[in-house]
């Protein structure tokens, strides 16, 4: 069987001092949704996992200090250097007199440095393309990478593929963890297509015209999942699903025309694999990210009771609906971008992050998010470098895309403002 980045048939053995000891884990983005739920999994399984390092952006230093004390970590990293004194003070308030404080790393490269530290598995739960450098650092250091930061794979696909050994990446997104498990039922030659499920977000069933006046509050009211604001808005536009299509292509080396998106409002079936004999293998659990996180931390072993199971004595109905590509053109745009390759996915992702920020600030209408991203992608054109991509190429493309997206968003805001507001 041909090996892929995330291959459930292979087990990548990361370096560890004692195979019989709890698996040492580093959690990047520990104060976010993925990070806090990962800590739940660890605390419920102290015989299996031990956290040695935590990183966060710096907006919640009290929570970061509390996590560090509870887990007794060796190292704490904070991306905002100006938050280091507050973090040190918060740590000192939790540790006893004479008890040594953990090492503190501070600055924009702190998470990258932590990702290289001695451990078995690095869980990258950072949101956004800033997760690329830690992803590359963890892979280069020979760590197993439990990847929840899809953006690092999207923007740096060729770079990640060049470093990752077969089986070194275990996906943590619920959809890709589902595909990962379902693919274990056969070989790549047996696979006809991947089916990625989407809840449909808060606007499922609405037409594009009905989305014109939706507010940030509407978009943040996801019916199924509790996530950060950027990911939640991405789920409302289905940009998140477009990113997942690109990610599935990169992780499993399946062509875009064999990756399908279907709307499943209940979010019980997290994704499916259709095999050449007509069989479809679906991975299903109640919506709870602790299950995929436990797969990422523990594979190839399963963690008992990591997440709730179904009560099969209770009746339920599961629906599957086609994607409305007119109301939600983001998936088709993502396929186009993924086919272009090179820096195009980085441009797509960076422009979207800026447009989401503008929408949350009420400076861009909801439909303007994907429309503006599409305009930025079109202006960027066809990338020339392809697989010769470098980190500098990615950063340059992202900087241009962010600047251009801000310009276009500002122009759109001015065009829709009242005459009094323009003065």
C-alpha positions in Angstrom: 0.0 0.0 0.0 1.2 3.5 -0.8 2.1 5.4 2.3 0.4 8.8 3.1 1.0 11.5 5.6 -1.7 10.2 7.9 -1.7 6.4 7.5 -3.7 4.4 10.1 -1.9 1.2 8.9 1.5 2.6 10.0 2.8 3.4 13.5 5.4 6.1 13.7 7.6 5.6 16.7 8.5 8.9 18.2 11.5 9.1 20.5 10.6 8.3 24.2 12.9 7.6 27.1 10.8 4.8 28.6 8.2 2.9 26.5 6.5 1.7 29.7 6.0 5.2 31.2 3.1 7.6 30.4 3.4 9.2 27.0 5.0 12.6 27.3 2.8 15.3 25.6 3.3 18.9 24.6 0.1 20.9 24.1 0.3 24.0 21.9 -2.7 26.3 22.3 -3.6 24.9 25.7 -6.1 27.7 26.7 -8.2 27.2 23.6 -11.0 24.8 22.9 -8.8 21.9 21.7 -6.2 22.5 24.4 -8.6 22.6 27.3 -10.3 19.4 26.1 -7.0 17.7 25.6 -6.2 18.5 29.2 -9.5 16.8 30.2 -8.3 13.7 28.4 -4.9 13.7 30.1 -6.3 14.3 33.6 -8.7 11.4 33.1 -5.8 9.1 32.0 -2.8 9.9 34.2 -1.4 6.4 33.7 -1.3 7.0 29.9 -0.3 10.6 29.4 1.9 13.2 31.1 2.1 16.8 29.9 5.6 18.3 29.9 4.9 21.6 28.1 2.1 24.1 27.4 1.9 27.1 25.1 -0.7 29.8 24.6 -1.0 33.2 22.9 -1.1 35.1 26.2 -4.7 36.4 26.5 -5.5 34.1 29.4 -2.3 33.9 31.6 -4.3 33.0 34.8 -5.7 29.9 33.1 -2.3 29.0 31.6 -0.7 29.2 35.0 -3.5 27.1 36.5 -3.0 24.5 33.9 0.8 24.5 34.4 0.4 24.0 38.1 -2.3 21.3 37.8 -0.2 19.3 35.3 3.2 20.1 36.9 4.8 20.9 33.5 8.4 21.6 32.9 7.9 24.4 30.4 5.3 27.1 29.7 5.5 29.2 26.5 3.6 32.4 25.8 3.6 34.1 22.3 3.2 37.6 23.7 6.5 38.5 25.3 4.8 41.4 27.2 2.7 38.8 29.0 5.7 37.0 30.5 5.8 39.1 33.7 2.1 38.5 34.3 2.5 34.8 33.7 5.4 34.6 36.1 3.4 36.4 38.7 0.4 34.1 38.1 2.6 31.0 38.4 4.2 32.3 41.6 0.8 32.7 43.1 0.0 29.0 42.6 3.2 27.3 43.5 4.3 26.9 47.1 7.2 28.7 48.7 10.5 27.2 47.5 8.7 25.1 44.9 10.5 25.6 41.5 8.5 27.3 38.8 8.4 25.9 35.3 10.7 27.4 32.7 9.0 30.2 30.8 9.6 30.8 27.1 8.2 34.1 25.7 7.9 35.6 22.2 6.6 34.7 18.8 9.0 31.7 18.5 8.2 30.3 21.9 5.7 27.7 20.7 8.1 26.6 17.9 10.9 26.2 20.5 8.6 24.2 22.8 7.5 21.9 19.8 11.1 20.7 19.6 11.5 19.9 23.3 11.8 16.2 24.4 8.4 14.5 24.3 6.6 11.7 22.4 3.7 13.7 20.9 3.1 17.4 20.1 -0.6 18.3 20.0 -0.8 21.5 17.8 -4.1 23.1 18.8 -3.1 26.6 17.7 -5.6 28.5 15.5 -4.4 30.0 12.3 -1.4 29.8 10.0 0.9 30.8 12.9 0.8 27.1 13.6 3.0 26.3 10.6 6.4 26.9 12.3 5.6 24.7 15.3 4.3 22.0 13.0 7.5 22.0 11.0 9.6 22.1 14.2 7.8 19.1 15.7 8.2 17.0 12.6 11.8 17.9 12.2 12.5 17.0 15.8 11.0 13.6 15.2 7.9 14.0 17.3 4.5 12.4 16.6 2.3 15.3 15.6 -1.3 15.3 16.7 -2.5 17.9 14.2 -5.6 20.1 15.0 -4.1 23.1 13.3 -5.3 22.4 9.8 -4.0 25.8 8.6 -0.4 24.8 8.9 -1.0 21.9 6.5 -3.1 24.1 4.2 -0.6 26.9 3.8 2.6 24.8 3.9 1.5 21.5 2.4 4.7 20.8 0.4 6.8 21.8 3.3 5.0 19.5 5.7 5.0 16.6 3.2 8.7 17.0 2.7 9.4 16.6 6.5 6.7 14.2 7.7 7.6 10.5 7.8 4.8 8.0 7.1 2.5 7.7 10.0 4.1 10.7 11.8 0.9 12.9 11.6 -2.3 11.8 13.4 -5.2 14.1 12.5 -7.3 15.6 15.3 -10.0 17.4 13.3 -13.2 15.3 13.9 -13.6 14.8 10.1 -10.0 13.7 9.5 -9.8 11.5 12.6 -13.0 9.8 11.2 -11.4 9.3 7.8 -8.2 8.1 9.5 -10.2 5.4 11.4 -12.4 4.4 8.4 -9.4 4.1 6.1 -8.1 1.3 8.4 -10.8 -0.9 6.9 -9.0 -1.3 3.6 -6.0 -0.3 1.4 -5.7 2.9 -0.6 -6.4 0.8 -3.8 -9.8 -0.1 -2.2 -10.8 3.5 -1.7 -13.3 5.0 -4.2 -13.9 8.3 -2.5 -13.8 10.2 0.8 -17.0 11.7 2.1 -16.5 14.7 4.5 -19.6 15.6 6.5 -20.6 19.2 7.4 -23.2 20.2 10.0 -24.3 23.0 7.7 -23.6 25.6 10.4 -26.2 28.0 11.8 -27.4 29.0 8.3 -28.2 25.6 6.8 -31.2 25.8 4.4 -30.8 29.6 3.8 -30.3 31.0 0.4 -27.6 33.4 -0.5 -30.1 36.3 -0.5 -31.2 35.3 3.0 -27.6 35.6 4.3 -27.2 39.2 3.3 -28.0 40.7 6.7 -26.9 38.0 9.2 -24.9 39.4 12.1 -21.8 38.1 13.9 -24.0 37.0 16.7 -26.0 34.9 14.3 -22.8 33.4 12.8 -21.4 32.5 16.2 -24.5 30.6 17.3 -23.3 27.2 16.0 -26.0 24.5 16.5 -23.6 21.7 17.4 -20.0 22.6 18.3 -18.5 25.0 20.8 -15.4 26.5 19.2 -13.4 29.7 18.9 -14.9 32.7 17.0 -12.7 32.3 13.8 -13.5 28.6 13.5 -17.1 29.1 14.2 -17.5 31.8 11.5 -15.6 29.5 9.2 -18.1 26.8 9.9 -20.9 29.3 9.1 -19.4 30.2 5.7 -18.3 26.5 5.2 -14.8 27.8 4.6 -13.8 25.4 7.3 -15.2 22.6 5.1 -13.2 23.8 2.1 -10.0 23.8 4.2 -10.9 20.3 5.3 -11.2 19.2 1.7 -7.7 20.5 0.9 -6.4 18.9 4.1 -7.9 15.5 3.2 -6.3 15.7 -0.2 -2.9 16.4 1.4 -3.2 13.9 4.3 -4.5 10.9 2.2 -3.3 11.7 -1.3 -6.8 11.4 -2.7 -7.7 13.5 -5.8 -10.1 16.4 -5.3 -12.7 14.9 -7.6 -12.9 11.9 -5.2 -13.5 14.0 -2.1 -17.2 14.8 -1.5 -18.9 17.1 1.0 -22.3 16.2 2.4 -24.4 18.1 4.9 -25.3 16.0 8.1 -27.0 18.4 10.6 -26.8 16.0 13.6 -23.0 15.8 13.4 -23.0 12.2 14.5 -21.3 10.8 11.5 -18.0 12.6 11.3 -16.9 11.4 7.8 -17.1 8.3 5.7 -15.0 6.3 3.2 -16.6 4.6 0.2 -14.8 1.6 -1.1 -14.7 0.2 -4.6 -17.1 -2.7 -3.7 -19.8 -0.3 -2.7 -19.3 -0.5 1.0 -19.2 2.7 3.0 -17.5 2.8 6.4 -18.7 5.6 8.6 -17.2 6.8 11.9 -19.8 8.0 14.3 -19.9 9.3 17.9 -21.9 12.1 19.6 -20.4 15.5 18.9 -17.4 15.7 21.4 -13.9 16.6 20.4 -12.3 14.6 23.2 -12.7 11.5 21.1 -10.6 12.8 18.2 -8.1 14.3 20.6 -7.7 10.9 22.3 -7.1 9.3 18.9 -4.4 11.9 18.3 -2.7 11.4 21.7 -3.0 7.6 22.0 -2.9 6.0 18.6 -2.6 3.1 17.8 -4.2 2.4 21.2 -7.7 3.6 22.0 -8.4 5.5 25.2 -11.4 4.0 27.1 -14.3 6.3 27.8 -12.5 9.3 26.2 -15.9 10.6 24.9 -19.5 9.6 25.3 -21.0 6.8 23.2 -24.5 6.5 21.7 -27.5 5.3 23.7 -28.9 2.9 21.1 -32.0 2.3 23.1 -33.1 5.9 22.3 -34.7 6.6 18.8 -32.9 9.1 16.6 -32.9 10.3 13.0 -29.8 11.0 10.9 -30.1 13.2 7.8 -27.7 13.6 4.9 -28.3 16.5 2.4 -26.5 17.8 -0.6 -24.4 20.9 -0.2 -25.9 24.2 -1.5 -23.0 25.4 -3.6 -24.7 28.7 -4.5 -25.3 29.8 -1.0 -22.0 28.4 0.2 -19.4 28.7 -2.7 -16.4 28.4 -0.3 -16.0 24.6 -0.9 -15.7 25.0 -4.6 -13.3 27.9 -4.2 -11.2 25.8 -1.9 -11.0 22.9 -4.5 -9.8 25.5 -7.1 -7.2 26.8 -4.7 -6.1 23.4 -3.7 -5.7 22.5 -7.4 -3.5 25.6 -7.9 -1.2 24.6 -5.1 1.9 26.6 -4.3 1.1 29.8 -2.3 -2.6 29.8 -3.4 -3.8 28.0 -0.3 -1.8 30.4 1.9 -3.4 33.3 0.1 -6.9 31.8 0.5 -6.4 31.1 4.3 -4.8 34.5 5.1 -7.4 36.5 3.2 -10.2 34.6 4.9 -8.7 35.3 8.4 -8.7 39.0 7.6 -12.2 38.9 6.2 -13.5 37.0 9.2 -12.0 39.7 11.5 -13.6 42.4 9.4 -17.0 40.7 9.7 -16.7 40.3 13.4 -15.9 44.0 13.6 -19.0 44.7 11.5 -16.9 46.1 8.7 -17.8 43.5 6.1 -21.1 41.7 5.4 -21.3 37.9 5.8 -21.5 37.2 2.1 -18.6 39.6 1.6 -16.3 37.2 3.4 -16.1 34.6 0.6 -16.6 37.1 -2.2 -13.6 39.1 -1.0 -11.5 36.0 -0.5 -12.3 34.9 -4.1 -11.3 38.4 -5.3 -7.9 38.2 -3.5 -7.3 34.6 -4.9 -8.1 35.8 -8.4 -5.7 38.7 -8.1 -3.0 36.4 -6.8 -3.2 34.3 -9.9 -1.6 31.0 -10.5 1.4 30.3 -8.2 4.7 29.6 -10.0 6.7 27.7 -7.4 4.6 24.6 -6.8 6.5 22.0 -4.8 9.5 24.4 -4.5 7.7 26.3 -1.9 9.6 27.9 0.9 8.6 29.3 4.3 9.6 32.8 2.9 7.2 32.2 0.0 4.4 31.4 2.3 5.0 34.4 4.6 5.3 36.8 1.6 2.1 35.5 0.1 0.3 35.7 3.4 1.4 39.3 4.0 0.2 40.4 0.5 -3.1 38.6 0.9 -3.8 40.1 4.3 -3.0 43.6 3.1 -5.1 43.2 0.0 -8.0 41.6 1.9 -8.0 44.6 4.4 -8.0 47.0 1.5 -11.0 45.3 -0.2 -12.9 44.9 3.1 -12.4 48.6 3.8 -13.6 49.5 0.3 -16.7 47.3 0.8 -17.4 48.9 4.2 -17.1 52.4 2.7 -19.5 51.4 -0.2 -22.2 50.2 2.2 -21.8 53.0 4.8 -24.4 55.7 5.1 -23.5 59.1 3.6 -23.2 60.5 7.2 -20.7 57.8 8.2 -18.5 58.4 5.1 -17.9 62.1 6.1 
